[in-house]
Amino acid sequence: MSEHYIPLLCLLIVSGGLVFVILTIPKIIAPRHPTPLKQVPYECGNFPIGDAYRRFNPHFYLLAVIFILFEVEIAFLAPWAAMFRELSWRGLVEVGVFVAVLLVGLAYAWRKGDLEWE
């Protein structure tokens, strides 16, 4: 029974060795010349202004999540559209239920005011 685990053990040894090599070789050969300029956070060549820990409105993230959610749901409709003729009326009913659930979610987000850009 233990001979069945030999390939797994070899895989773990090789992958662990590879991780060790990948993490240690750059530390050995990479030049290190830290200066105060190199310690500054870099954003498009501009020096940071103000504190990095300022408050921001999380509404932008919520709007992005809602956008991604509906984009993924549209991707689920593409295979259905390709198989529309073969699915007949049953496929139409199923996608109707799917779209109805999406519309309920959209109405909920709209009613809460999550789609307002302020």
KOLZAGU-882378 format. One record per residue: x negated, y, z negated of N, C-alpha, C in turn; residue number from 1; residue in three letters. Coordinates in nm, 2 decimals, m for minus. Example, Ala and Ser with C-alpha at 12.3 -4.5 7.8 and 13.67 -1.06 7.14 Angstrom:
BEGIN
     nX     nY     nZ    caX    caY    caZ     cX     cY     cZ  nr rest
  m1.32  m0.57  m0.78  m1.23  m0.45  m0.78  m1.32  m0.33  m0.78   1  ALA
  m1.28  m0.22  m0.71  m1.37  m0.11  m0.71  m1.29   0.00  m0.79   2  SER
end
This chain:
BEGIN
     nX     nY     nZ    caX    caY    caZ     cX     cY     cZ  nr rest
  m0.08  m0.12   0.00   0.00   0.00   0.00  m0.09   0.13   0.00   1  MET
  m0.20   0.12  m0.07  m0.28   0.24  m0.08  m0.35   0.27   0.05   2  SER
  m0.37   0.17   0.14  m0.43   0.20   0.27  m0.35   0.28   0.36   3  GLU
  m0.22   0.29   0.33  m0.13   0.38   0.41  m0.15   0.53   0.38   4  HIS
  m0.21   0.56   0.26  m0.23   0.69   0.22  m0.37   0.75   0.26   5  TYR
  m0.45   0.66   0.32  m0.59   0.71   0.36  m0.58   0.82   0.47   6  ILE
  m0.50   0.81   0.57  m0.49   0.93   0.66  m0.45   1.06   0.59   7  PRO
  m0.35   1.04   0.50  m0.31   1.16   0.43  m0.43   1.22   0.34   8  LEU
  m0.50   1.14   0.28  m0.62   1.18   0.20  m0.72   1.25   0.29   9  LEU
  m0.75   1.19   0.41  m0.84   1.25   0.51  m0.79   1.39   0.55  10  CYS
  m0.66   1.40   0.58  m0.60   1.52   0.62  m0.62   1.63   0.51  11  LEU
  m0.60   1.59   0.38  m0.61   1.69   0.27  m0.76   1.73   0.26  12  LEU
  m0.85   1.64   0.27  m0.99   1.67   0.26  m1.04   1.76   0.37  13  ILE
  m1.00   1.73   0.49  m1.04   1.81   0.61  m0.97   1.95   0.60  14  VAL
  m0.84   1.96   0.56  m0.78   2.09   0.56  m0.83   2.17   0.44  15  SER
  m0.86   2.11   0.33  m0.92   2.18   0.21  m1.06   2.23   0.25  16  GLY
  m1.14   2.15   0.32  m1.27   2.19   0.36  m1.26   2.31   0.46  17  GLY
  m1.17   2.30   0.55  m1.15   2.41   0.64  m1.11   2.54   0.57  18  LEU
  m1.02   2.53   0.48  m0.98   2.65   0.40  m1.10   2.71   0.33  19  VAL
  m1.18   2.62   0.27  m1.30   2.67   0.19  m1.40   2.74   0.29  20  PHE
  m1.42   2.68   0.40  m1.51   2.74   0.50  m1.46   2.87   0.55  21  VAL
  m1.33   2.88   0.58  m1.27   3.00   0.64  m1.28   3.12   0.53  22  ILE
  m1.26   3.08   0.41  m1.26   3.19   0.30  m1.40   3.23   0.26  23  LEU
  m1.50   3.14   0.26  m1.63   3.17   0.21  m1.73   3.22   0.32  24  THR
  m1.72   3.18   0.44  m1.82   3.23   0.54  m1.81   3.38   0.56  25  ILE
  m1.69   3.44   0.57  m1.69   3.59   0.58  m1.74   3.66   0.46  26  PRO
  m1.73   3.60   0.34  m1.79   3.67   0.22  m1.94   3.66   0.23  27  LYS
  m1.99   3.56   0.29  m2.14   3.55   0.30  m2.20   3.64   0.41  28  ILE
  m2.13   3.64   0.53  m2.20   3.72   0.64  m2.14   3.86   0.66  29  ILE
  m2.03   3.89   0.60  m1.98   4.03   0.62  m2.06   4.13   0.55  30  ALA
  m2.09   4.24   0.62  m2.16   4.35   0.55  m2.07   4.43   0.45  31  PRO
  m2.12   4.47   0.34  m2.04   4.55   0.25  m2.11   4.68   0.22  32  ARG
  m2.05   4.79   0.26  m2.10   4.92   0.23  m1.98   5.01   0.19  33  HIS
  m1.93   4.99   0.06  m1.81   5.06   0.02  m1.85   5.21   0.00  34  PRO
  m1.77   5.30   0.06  m1.78   5.44   0.04  m1.64   5.49  m0.01  35  THR
  m1.63   5.61  m0.06  m1.50   5.66  m0.10  m1.41   5.68   0.02  36  PRO
  m1.46   5.70   0.13  m1.37   5.72   0.25  m1.31   5.58   0.29  37  LEU
  m1.39   5.47   0.27  m1.34   5.34   0.31  m1.23   5.29   0.21  38  LYS
  m1.23   5.35   0.09  m1.13   5.31  m0.01  m1.00   5.38   0.00  39  GLN
  m0.98   5.47   0.09  m0.86   5.55   0.11  m0.76   5.46   0.20  40  VAL
  m0.64   5.46   0.16  m0.54   5.39   0.24  m0.53   5.45   0.38  41  PRO
  m0.53   5.37   0.48  m0.54   5.42   0.62  m0.40   5.40   0.68  42  TYR
  m0.35   5.52   0.73  m0.22   5.52   0.80  m0.23   5.60   0.93  43  GLU
  m0.26   5.55   1.04  m0.26   5.62   1.17  m0.36   5.73   1.17  44  CYS
  m0.47   5.72   1.10  m0.57   5.82   1.10  m0.54   5.94   1.01  45  GLY
  m0.43   5.94   0.94  m0.39   6.06   0.86  m0.42   6.02   0.71  46  ASN
  m0.47   6.12   0.64  m0.50   6.09   0.50  m0.36   6.10   0.42  47  PHE
  m0.35   6.01   0.32  m0.22   6.01   0.25  m0.20   6.14   0.17  48  PRO
  m0.07   6.18   0.17  m0.03   6.30   0.10   0.06   6.26  m0.01  49  ILE
   0.04   6.30  m0.13   0.12   6.27  m0.24   0.10   6.13  m0.30  50  GLY
   0.19   6.09  m0.38   0.18   5.96  m0.45   0.24   5.85  m0.37  51  ASP
   0.18   5.73  m0.37   0.23   5.62  m0.29   0.36   5.56  m0.36  52  ALA
   0.38   5.58  m0.48   0.50   5.53  m0.55   0.61   5.63  m0.57  53  TYR
   0.66   5.67  m0.46   0.78   5.76  m0.47   0.91   5.69  m0.44  54  ARG
   1.01   5.74  m0.48   1.14   5.68  m0.46   1.19   5.71  m0.32  55  ARG
   1.26   5.61  m0.27   1.32   5.62  m0.14   1.46   5.56  m0.14  56  PHE
   1.53   5.59  m0.04   1.67   5.54  m0.03   1.67   5.40   0.03  57  ASN
   1.72   5.30  m0.04   1.72   5.16   0.01   1.83   5.14   0.11  58  PRO
   1.90   5.24   0.14   2.01   5.23   0.24   1.95   5.19   0.38  59  HIS
   1.83   5.24   0.41   1.77   5.21   0.54   1.75   5.06   0.55  60  PHE
   1.70   5.00   0.44   1.68   4.85   0.45   1.81   4.78   0.46  61  TYR
   1.91   4.82   0.40   2.04   4.75   0.40   2.10   4.76   0.55  62  LEU
   2.08   4.88   0.61   2.13   4.89   0.75   2.05   4.80   0.84  63  LEU
   1.92   4.79   0.82   1.83   4.70   0.90   1.87   4.56   0.88  64  ALA
   1.90   4.52   0.76   1.94   4.38   0.73   2.08   4.35   0.80  65  VAL
   2.17   4.44   0.80   2.30   4.42   0.87   2.27   4.41   1.02  66  ILE
   2.19   4.50   1.07   2.16   4.49   1.22   2.10   4.36   1.25  67  PHE
   2.00   4.31   1.18   1.94   4.18   1.21   2.04   4.07   1.19  68  ILE
   2.13   4.07   1.10   2.23   3.97   1.08   2.32   3.96   1.20  69  LEU
   2.36   4.07   1.26   2.45   4.07   1.37   2.37   4.03   1.50  70  PHE
   2.24   4.07   1.51   2.16   4.02   1.62   2.14   3.87   1.62  71  GLU
   2.12   3.81   1.51   2.11   3.67   1.50   2.24   3.60   1.54  72  VAL
   2.35   3.66   1.50   2.48   3.60   1.53   2.51   3.61   1.68  73  GLU
   2.46   3.71   1.75   2.47   3.72   1.89   2.39   3.61   1.96  74  ILE
   2.27   3.58   1.90   2.19   3.47   1.95   2.26   3.34   1.94  75  ALA
   2.35   3.32   1.84   2.42   3.20   1.83   2.53   3.19   1.93  76  PHE
   2.58   3.30   1.99   2.68   3.30   2.09   2.63   3.27   2.23  77  LEU
   2.50   3.28   2.25   2.44   3.26   2.39   2.46   3.11   2.43  78  ALA
   2.43   3.01   2.35   2.45   2.87   2.39   2.60   2.84   2.41  79  PRO
   2.68   2.90   2.33   2.83   2.88   2.35   2.87   2.93   2.49  80  TRP
   2.82   3.05   2.53   2.85   3.11   2.66   2.80   3.02   2.77  81  ALA
   2.68   2.95   2.75   2.63   2.87   2.86   2.71   2.74   2.87  82  ALA
   2.77   2.69   2.77   2.85   2.57   2.77   3.00   2.60   2.77  83  MET
   3.05   2.72   2.81   3.19   2.76   2.79   3.28   2.66   2.86  84  PHE
   3.25   2.63   2.99   3.34   2.54   3.07   3.36   2.40   3.01  85  ARG
   3.25   2.35   2.96   3.25   2.21   2.90   3.32   2.20   2.77  86  GLU
   3.33   2.31   2.69   3.38   2.31   2.56   3.54   2.33   2.56  87  LEU
   3.59   2.38   2.66   3.74   2.40   2.68   3.80   2.48   2.57  88  SER
   3.92   2.45   2.54   4.00   2.54   2.44   3.94   2.52   2.30  89  TRP
   3.89   2.40   2.27   3.84   2.38   2.13   3.72   2.46   2.10  90  ARG
   3.63   2.48   2.20   3.52   2.56   2.18   3.56   2.71   2.17  91  GLY
   3.66   2.75   2.24   3.71   2.88   2.23   3.77   2.91   2.09  92  LEU
   3.84   2.82   2.04   3.89   2.83   1.90   3.78   2.84   1.80  93  VAL
   3.68   2.76   1.81   3.57   2.76   1.72   3.49   2.89   1.72  94  GLU
   3.47   2.94   1.84   3.40   3.07   1.85   3.49   3.18   1.81  95  VAL
   3.62   3.17   1.82   3.71   3.27   1.77   3.70   3.28   1.62  96  GLY
   3.70   3.16   1.55   3.68   3.16   1.41   3.55   3.23   1.37  97  VAL
   3.44   3.19   1.44   3.31   3.24   1.41   3.31   3.40   1.43  98  PHE
   3.37   3.45   1.53   3.37   3.59   1.56   3.46   3.66   1.45  99  VAL
   3.57   3.59   1.41   3.66   3.65   1.31   3.58   3.67   1.18 100  ALA
   3.50   3.57   1.14   3.42   3.58   1.02   3.32   3.70   1.03 101  VAL
   3.26   3.71   1.15   3.17   3.83   1.17   3.25   3.96   1.16 102  LEU
   3.37   3.96   1.21   3.44   4.09   1.20   3.49   4.12   1.06 103  LEU
   3.52   4.02   0.98   3.55   4.04   0.84   3.43   4.10   0.77 104  VAL
   3.31   4.04   0.80   3.19   4.10   0.74   3.16   4.24   0.78 105  GLY
   3.18   4.27   0.91   3.16   4.40   0.96   3.26   4.50   0.90 106  LEU
   3.38   4.46   0.88   3.48   4.55   0.82   3.45   4.57   0.67 107  ALA
   3.40   4.47   0.60   3.36   4.49   0.47   3.24   4.59   0.45 108  TYR
   3.14   4.57   0.54   3.03   4.67   0.54   3.07   4.81   0.57 109  ALA
   3.16   4.82   0.67   3.21   4.95   0.71   3.29   5.02   0.60 110  TRP
   3.37   4.94   0.53   3.46   4.99   0.43   3.37   5.04   0.31 111  ARG
   3.26   4.96   0.28   3.17   5.01   0.17   3.09   5.13   0.20 112  LYS
   3.09   5.17   0.33   3.01   5.28   0.37   2.86   5.25   0.40 113  GLY
   2.83   5.12   0.42   2.70   5.08   0.44   2.65   5.11   0.59 114  ASP
   2.74   5.14   0.67   2.70   5.18   0.81   2.69   5.33   0.84 115  LEU
   2.71   5.40   0.73   2.69   5.55   0.75   2.55   5.59   0.74 116  GLU
   2.50   5.67   0.83   2.36   5.71   0.84   2.36   5.85   0.77 117  TRP
   2.31   5.86   0.65   2.31   5.99   0.58   2.17   6.02   0.54 118  GLU
end
